[in-house]
């Protein structure tokens, strides 16, 4: 399946990650955002969606998620939690981190990206069905 955001559109929407990292970051962003949107663009074509505002807001959310992941150096929930070191002490050397990536995310999704998805009407709030 084709990615929901290509590099050219990503750059036009304010993308800052280098092209060589884009493919992984874009796929990880989709993996985080698609479940939140009830996989809307897996059952609907983003390229033929006539609601241009929804498409723009969804792609902007992906862009924000990719930028955030690139900035913090973590694009999966595990990587983000791994960055959340509070204190480590080994032979007198101590590592403590302050504000961490997980302070700005909910379920791995960057809070600002979630705001865009909310505005697009894509945040799933129904009861899942079998």
Rosetta blueprint (number, residue, H / E / L):
1 X L
2 X L
3 X L
4 X L
5 X L
6 X L
7 X H
8 X H
9 X H
10 X H
11 X H
12 X H
13 X L
14 X L
15 X L
16 X L
17 X L
18 X L
19 X H
20 X H
21 X H
22 X H
23 X H
24 X H
25 X H
26 X H
27 X H
28 X H
29 X H
30 X H
31 X H
32 X H
33 X H
34 X H
35 X H
36 X H
37 X L
38 X L
39 X L
40 X H
41 X H
42 X H
43 X H
44 X L
45 X L
46 X L
47 X L
48 X L
49 X L
50 X L
51 X L
52 X H
53 X H
54 X H
55 X H
56 X H
57 X H
58 X H
59 X H
60 X H
61 X H
62 X H
63 X H
64 X H
65 X H
66 X H
67 X H
68 X H
69 X H
70 X H
71 X H
72 X H
73 X L
74 X L
75 X L
76 X L
77 X H
78 X H
79 X H
80 X H
81 X H
82 X H
83 X L
84 X L
85 X L
86 X L
87 X L
88 X E
89 X E
90 X E
91 X L
92 X L
93 X E
94 X E
95 X E
96 X L
97 X L
98 X L
99 X L
100 X L
101 X H
102 X H
103 X H
104 X H
105 X E
106 X E
107 X L
108 X L
109 X E
110 X E
111 X H
112 X H
113 X H
114 X H
115 X H
116 X H
117 X H
118 X H
119 X H
120 X H
121 X L
122 X L
123 X L
124 X L
125 X L
126 X L
127 X L
128 X L
129 X L
130 X L
